[in-house]
Amino acid sequence: MDQIYLITDIQGYTPEVGRLLSMMNYARYTTLEAAKNLTTEQLDYLMDPEGNSIGALLLHFAAVEFAYQLETFEKRDLNEEEMLIWGPALDLGEKGRQAIRGNDLTYYVNKLNEVRTKTYELFKTVDDDWLHLEEPFWYGKQANHYFMWFHVFEDEINHRGQIRLIKKKMNTQL
C-alpha cells in the first residue's frame, strides 16, 4: 500500500497483471476508507426495506471476487456448498438482508482479505497473455480475463458509491 496512487508493476507479477492488481488495490483501499470505524449497527443499517446494508455490500465484494476466481481459474460456477456460503452476498436482495447482519467490521475486512490473498496467489500463476484470453461471457459476447477482473473492481467501485450514500443518509437518521 506504499504506492497506492501508482498504477505500476508489482514484484512477483507480470507487468499487466501487476498493474491490474494496482487498480484493484486502490479500489479496495478506498472501500476500506469508506467503511472505516463503522459499528455493527451502522454496517446493518438499511436506508429502505428493499436496500442493501453496508455490511452486505462489503461481503458482496468478497463474493464477487471469489466467484471470478472460480470462473477464470477453475472454469466453473459456485457449487451448492459454496452457494450456501456466498449466495446471499452474491444475490443480495432479501436473502442478503436476512443472512448478512450482526457482524462487526473486522468480520468483513477478514473476508475481503481472505479472498484477496487467494487472488494474489492465483495471479502469480498467470502471465499477461492469460489476461487477454477470450471466453464466452455475458449475453453470448466474448470477454477476456482482463475485462472480467476489471469488472470485479468496477463492481466494487460502483457499490462503494452506495456505501457513501448510505453513510450520508445514516448520519442524518441515527
Beta strands, then each sheet from edge to edge (+ up, - down):
strand 1: 134-136
strand 2: 142-144
sheet 1: 1+ 2-
end
